[in-house]
């Protein structure tokens, strides 16, 4: 573990200690009242997640923290490992997950994947119809001249994902999609090599990214939208994250 990572873990422990002191003070102040029974459930333990990702993981109102409810379990597990192992960089997530083992990460992923919750209607798009049309063309047909496969080749014809490792792309705010594709282009977001999404993002122009995000964000999510079963027989690009997740899911304790 790097010095920086130990420092983050130290800060995380200090924060927890401070929280414990505050809770102890509250408990002492309310000693006369009967203590509520402790609910030792996974739903209770993941309240730290819903504090940012919204009630039941439905997404934060500001659009910065994405929806995690109903995402494929393998995909969620893979992203939790990426944050823990610092392939993805966000200090709060890196610190929270630094000491958690794969078994606990699977439990968290399975919990959120099991939630079937409605999506809100998409916000009215401020992008032009021409820009959305260009985005739809890339999503549905890709751009062979720039070696860009269609998004539907991996994420499914309805763009609701493929279980267990490929997420749906509907129901995400435009700014979030822009940020994640930008992070892949810059290397701030990574996956197990070969990193297929990094390759795709690096082939997209900024205009392409704006078009794709505009079209995706304008689409309503079907009721009870669920990832289709199984990845396609052959992905258009080798994706190490999918293969690594499959190997981990079939390993000990699974």
C-alpha positions, 0 to 999 in steps of 0.5 A: 500500500502506498504512503498516500493510500495509508494516509487516506486510510488514516484520515478515514479512521480518524473520521470514523473515530470522530463520528464514534465520539459524536454518536457516543455523546448523542447516546449519552444525552438520550440515555433515558430513552430505550435504545432502538434495536440495531438492524444488522442488514446489508440495507443498513450497512450500505447507508454510507453509499446512499448518502451520496448515491441517493435513497436506495441508490436511485442517484443524487439529485445533482447528477454527479453521483450516478444511479447504482440501483439495478445495475448488473451485479458483476459491473458494480463489483468490478467498479467497487474493485476499481475504486478500491484498487485505485484504477478509478480515482475519487478519494472518498470512494478510494478511502471507504473501500480501501479495507474491504475484501472481495466478498464484502464488495460482492455483497454490496454489489448484489444488494444494489443489483437486486433493486428494481426501482422506477426511473424518473422521466428524462429532463427536457433536452437543451441539445439540438435535434441535429446533435441528438441525431448524430449521437443516435447514429453513433450509438446504433451504428458506430463509425467504422471510419474511426474504428468505433463500434456501435454502443449497442454491440456491447450495451444491448439493443435497448441500451439497458446493459447485459448481465452480469458485467455490462451496464445500461447507459440510459437514465444517466445525466448528460454531464455524468456521461460527458465526465466519464468519457472524458475521464477515460480519455485522460486516463483518470478512469481505468479498467483491467487491461485491455481497457476497451472503453478507454480505447473507444473514448480516445477515438471519440472527438469532443463533439462525438462525446457531446452528441452521444451524451445528449442522445442518451440523456434524452431517452426514457428508461423502459419500465422494469428495465433490466440488463439482458442475460449474458454478454454477446458471443463476441465483443467488438473489442477485447475488454479486460474488465469483463474477463477479469470480473468473470474470473473473480466471480467464479473464484473462491467464495462465489 
